[in-house]
């Protein structure tokens, strides 16, 4: 998503919810749900800038910033399933940390500033809390973005058959996907904290995979050690394919605003 496009969309979205945000008794939590590479962080940044232009305090948060630590995911990999070493799927987020942060923002003050969690993807671990930014007064707007924001569990019938090579080869008995789906039920209390939901609707799963490859390509060209080759990226994305396809099918119906994206991430509002 281009920054100019995001700025225009942000102004439109804030206009839609301005009255509710102005009169909310606590920080208004605006969710942005979109699959990998759809432009969530770009839109979130534009929303924060648009809020500041209105004179509102605002902060952006991401599900990506409350991943469990590497040590915690390593423990899950040993105790539950090896696939849980990889961050991202439901069950690999610290929902208690996110929930307590949202609650604390309602009472933020210079005497009790609220640390906002941040995750270092390069090192696959959470930054030390001393490195987290802090908020010293209750914001009028909280923008919370995430790839699976708002998605509901599937239930056992939908989980029976594997959807890709990763599930066939590394989760043949379905234990990992059943565990992940069961954890997703626990995210409902977080979804209920959203005052409104904006969905960035991708054209298809194949386009999402292409967007993620675009993001990885510069890392490969620079010779970054953490860059994934084609096979590694394909395997990585398969961790999220099942829930991503469910999001594409289901989220439009529960969104307050749907921004339909074309393959170039250009958006039109519905």
C-alpha positions as CSV (number, residue, x, y, z in Angstrom):
1,X,0.0,0.0,0.0
2,X,1.5,3.4,-1.0
3,X,1.8,5.9,1.8
4,X,-0.3,8.5,-0.2
5,X,-3.1,6.0,-0.6
6,X,-2.8,5.0,3.0
7,X,-3.1,8.7,4.1
8,X,-6.2,9.2,2.1
9,X,-7.8,6.0,3.4
10,X,-6.8,6.8,7.0
11,X,-8.5,10.2,6.8
12,X,-11.6,8.5,5.4
13,X,-11.7,5.8,8.1
14,X,-11.2,8.3,10.9
15,X,-14.0,10.4,9.5
16,X,-16.3,7.4,9.7
17,X,-15.5,6.9,13.4
18,X,-14.7,10.4,14.5
19,X,-17.8,11.0,16.6
20,X,-17.5,7.6,18.4
21,X,-13.8,8.3,19.1
22,X,-14.5,11.8,20.4
23,X,-17.2,10.6,22.8
24,X,-15.7,7.2,23.9
25,X,-15.2,7.0,27.7
26,X,-11.9,5.2,27.2
27,X,-9.4,4.8,24.4
28,X,-11.2,3.7,21.2
29,X,-9.7,0.5,19.9
30,X,-9.7,0.3,16.1
31,X,-8.7,-3.1,14.7
32,X,-7.0,-3.6,11.4
33,X,-7.0,-7.1,10.1
34,X,-5.1,-8.0,7.0
35,X,-3.0,-10.9,5.7
36,X,0.8,-10.8,5.3
37,X,2.0,-8.0,3.1
38,X,-1.4,-6.3,2.8
39,X,-0.2,-3.0,4.3
40,X,-1.5,-3.1,7.9
41,X,1.5,-1.3,9.4
42,X,1.4,1.4,6.7
43,X,-2.3,2.0,7.3
44,X,-1.8,2.0,11.1
45,X,1.0,4.6,10.8
46,X,-1.2,6.7,8.6
47,X,-4.1,6.5,11.1
48,X,-1.8,7.6,13.9
49,X,-0.6,10.6,11.8
50,X,-4.2,11.5,10.9
51,X,-5.2,11.3,14.6
52,X,-2.4,13.6,15.6
53,X,-3.5,16.1,13.0
54,X,-6.9,16.1,14.7
55,X,-5.1,16.7,18.0
56,X,-5.8,13.2,19.4
57,X,-3.3,11.1,21.3
58,X,-2.9,7.8,19.5
59,X,-0.8,4.7,19.6
60,X,-0.3,1.7,17.3
61,X,0.0,-1.8,18.6
62,X,0.5,-5.1,16.7
63,X,-0.2,-8.8,17.5
64,X,3.4,-9.2,16.1
65,X,4.7,-7.3,19.1
66,X,3.3,-9.7,21.7
67,X,4.7,-12.9,20.4
68,X,5.8,-15.3,23.1
69,X,9.5,-15.2,23.7
70,X,11.8,-17.6,21.9
71,X,12.3,-19.6,25.1
72,X,8.5,-19.9,25.6
73,X,8.0,-21.1,22.1
74,X,10.8,-23.5,22.4
75,X,9.0,-25.0,25.5
76,X,5.8,-25.3,23.5
77,X,7.7,-27.0,20.7
78,X,8.9,-29.6,23.2
79,X,5.7,-30.0,25.2
80,X,3.1,-29.7,22.5
81,X,4.4,-29.8,18.9
82,X,7.6,-28.9,17.1
83,X,5.8,-26.5,14.7
84,X,5.2,-24.1,17.6
85,X,8.8,-22.9,17.4
86,X,7.6,-20.7,14.5
87,X,5.9,-17.5,15.7
88,X,2.6,-16.3,14.3
89,X,-0.2,-18.8,14.7
90,X,-2.8,-18.5,17.5
91,X,-1.2,-19.8,20.7
92,X,2.1,-18.1,20.1
93,X,1.0,-14.6,21.3
94,X,1.0,-13.4,24.9
95,X,-2.6,-12.3,25.2
96,X,-2.3,-11.5,28.9
97,X,0.4,-9.0,28.1
98,X,-1.7,-7.4,25.3
99,X,-4.8,-7.3,27.5
100,X,-3.0,-5.8,30.4
101,X,-1.4,-3.1,28.2
102,X,-4.7,-2.1,26.7
103,X,-6.2,-1.8,30.2
104,X,-3.2,0.1,31.5
105,X,-3.5,2.7,28.7
106,X,-6.8,3.8,30.1
107,X,-5.0,5.0,33.2
108,X,-1.7,6.1,31.8
109,X,0.0,9.1,33.5
110,X,3.4,10.7,33.8
111,X,3.7,8.9,37.1
112,X,2.7,5.6,35.6
113,X,3.7,5.5,32.0
114,X,2.6,2.4,30.1
115,X,5.3,0.4,28.2
116,X,4.2,-0.7,24.7
117,X,5.6,-4.1,23.9
118,X,8.0,-4.5,20.9
119,X,9.3,-7.6,19.2
120,X,12.6,-7.9,17.3
121,X,11.9,-10.2,14.3
122,X,15.6,-10.1,13.3
123,X,16.5,-11.9,16.6
124,X,13.1,-13.7,16.8
125,X,12.6,-12.5,20.4
126,X,11.1,-9.7,22.4
127,X,13.0,-6.6,23.0
128,X,14.0,-5.9,26.6
129,X,11.3,-3.9,28.3
130,X,13.7,-1.0,28.8
131,X,13.7,-0.6,25.0
132,X,9.9,-0.4,24.7
133,X,8.3,3.0,24.0
134,X,6.1,4.4,26.8
135,X,2.8,6.3,26.8
136,X,2.3,8.9,29.6
137,X,-1.4,9.7,29.1
138,X,-4.5,7.9,27.9
139,X,-4.7,8.0,24.1
140,X,-7.9,8.8,22.4
141,X,-7.2,6.1,19.8
142,X,-5.5,2.7,19.9
143,X,-4.9,1.1,16.5
144,X,-4.4,-2.7,16.9
145,X,-3.3,-4.6,13.8
146,X,-2.8,-8.3,13.1
147,X,-2.9,-10.9,10.4
148,X,-5.6,-13.0,12.1
149,X,-7.5,-10.3,13.9
150,X,-11.2,-11.2,14.2
151,X,-10.9,-14.7,12.8
152,X,-13.0,-17.4,14.5
153,X,-12.1,-21.1,15.2
154,X,-13.0,-23.6,12.6
155,X,-14.1,-26.7,14.6
156,X,-13.0,-30.3,14.1
157,X,-14.8,-31.0,10.8
158,X,-12.8,-28.3,8.9
159,X,-9.5,-29.5,10.4
160,X,-9.7,-33.1,9.3
161,X,-7.9,-32.8,5.9
162,X,-4.4,-31.1,5.5
163,X,-4.4,-28.0,3.2
164,X,-0.7,-28.1,2.2
165,X,2.5,-30.0,2.3
166,X,3.5,-28.8,5.7
167,X,0.3,-30.1,7.3
168,X,0.6,-33.4,5.4
169,X,4.3,-34.0,6.3
170,X,4.7,-32.4,9.7
171,X,1.2,-32.5,11.2
172,X,-0.2,-35.7,9.7
173,X,-2.2,-36.5,12.8
174,X,-3.6,-33.0,12.9
175,X,-2.4,-32.4,16.5
176,X,-0.8,-29.0,15.7
177,X,-3.7,-27.6,13.8
178,X,-6.2,-28.8,16.4
179,X,-4.2,-27.1,19.2
180,X,-3.9,-23.9,17.3
181,X,-7.7,-23.9,16.5
182,X,-8.4,-24.5,20.2
183,X,-6.2,-21.6,21.2
184,X,-8.0,-19.3,18.8
185,X,-11.1,-19.6,20.9
186,X,-9.2,-17.8,23.6
187,X,-8.7,-14.8,21.3
188,X,-12.4,-14.0,21.3
189,X,-12.1,-11.9,24.4
190,X,-9.5,-9.8,22.6
191,X,-11.8,-9.4,19.5
192,X,-14.6,-8.2,21.9
193,X,-12.3,-5.3,23.0
194,X,-12.4,-3.9,19.4
195,X,-14.7,-0.9,19.0
196,X,-14.5,-1.2,15.2
197,X,-12.8,-3.5,12.7
198,X,-11.2,-2.5,9.4
199,X,-10.4,-5.4,7.0
200,X,-7.8,-5.2,4.3
201,X,-9.3,-7.8,1.9
202,X,-6.6,-9.4,-0.3
203,X,-7.7,-10.8,-3.7
204,X,-6.5,-14.3,-3.0
205,X,-4.1,-16.4,-1.0
206,X,-1.8,-16.7,-4.0
207,X,-1.5,-12.9,-4.1
208,X,-0.7,-12.8,-0.4
209,X,2.2,-15.3,-1.0
210,X,3.5,-13.1,-3.8
211,X,3.4,-10.0,-1.5
212,X,5.4,-11.8,1.1
213,X,8.0,-12.8,-1.5
214,X,8.3,-9.2,-2.5
215,X,9.2,-8.3,1.1
216,X,11.8,-11.1,1.3
217,X,13.5,-10.3,-2.0
218,X,15.5,-7.3,-0.9
219,X,16.8,-9.2,2.1
220,X,18.0,-12.0,-0.2
221,X,19.6,-9.4,-2.5
222,X,21.5,-7.8,0.4
223,X,22.6,-11.2,1.6
224,X,20.9,-10.9,4.9
225,X,21.4,-14.0,7.1
226,X,17.8,-14.2,8.0
227,X,16.5,-14.0,4.4
228,X,14.5,-17.0,3.3
229,X,15.0,-18.7,-0.1
230,X,12.0,-19.8,-2.1
231,X,11.6,-23.2,-0.4
232,X,12.0,-21.7,3.1
233,X,9.5,-19.0,2.4
234,X,7.0,-21.5,1.0
235,X,7.3,-23.6,4.1
236,X,7.0,-20.6,6.4
237,X,3.8,-19.3,4.7
238,X,2.2,-22.7,5.0
239,X,2.0,-22.3,8.8
240,X,-0.6,-19.5,8.1
241,X,-2.4,-20.8,5.0
242,X,-5.3,-22.5,6.7
243,X,-6.3,-19.5,8.9
244,X,-5.5,-17.1,6.1
245,X,-7.9,-18.8,3.7
246,X,-10.6,-18.7,6.5
247,X,-10.0,-15.0,7.0
248,X,-10.5,-14.4,3.3
249,X,-13.8,-16.2,3.4
250,X,-15.2,-14.9,6.6
251,X,-13.9,-11.5,7.8
252,X,-15.8,-9.2,5.3
253,X,-19.1,-10.2,7.0
254,X,-18.0,-8.9,10.4
255,X,-16.0,-5.8,9.4
256,X,-17.2,-2.3,9.9
257,X,-15.1,-1.1,6.9
258,X,-13.8,-3.3,4.1
259,X,-10.9,-2.1,2.0
260,X,-10.7,-4.3,-1.1
261,X,-7.1,-4.6,-2.4
262,X,-6.0,-5.4,-5.9
263,X,-2.8,-7.2,-6.6
264,X,-0.9,-3.9,-6.4
265,X,-2.4,-3.2,-2.9
266,X,-4.5,-0.4,-4.3
267,X,-7.6,-0.1,-2.1
268,X,-11.2,0.8,-2.7
269,X,-13.6,1.2,0.3
270,X,-16.8,-0.8,0.8
